[in-house]
């Protein structure tokens, strides 16, 4: 029971952080909705774990916890892929901007 209380407190904290980031413009509305859904889902399965067992067994997985771990790992890898793609794009943009600035400086020095 104590773990359920700790998880509940953490979920409330995480949702409050997402809402604050939305208010300051760091998180878009769609992302806020996704995060609230994820955290609410976590809270739901912590308080009603038998539901995850039922869902897992209906798709051929023994325990609900196992299904949640599988889904979490896949989601984490997808998130890492998205971050990697964005990082590569940002690096290319920065490189392009630095090249343009360097050429402008070079042309100023020649004149």
HUDA-V472031 format. One record per pair of residues at least 24 apart in sequence whose ideal C-beta (glycine too) atoms are under 8 Angstrom apart, sorted by the first residue. I is the first residue (numbers start at 1). J is the second residue. If there is no record, write none. Layout:
i=I j=J
i=I j=J
This chain:
i=3 j=46
i=4 j=46
i=4 j=47
i=7 j=42
i=7 j=43
i=7 j=46
i=8 j=43
i=8 j=46
i=8 j=47
i=11 j=39
i=11 j=40
i=11 j=42
i=11 j=43
i=14 j=39
i=15 j=39
i=15 j=40
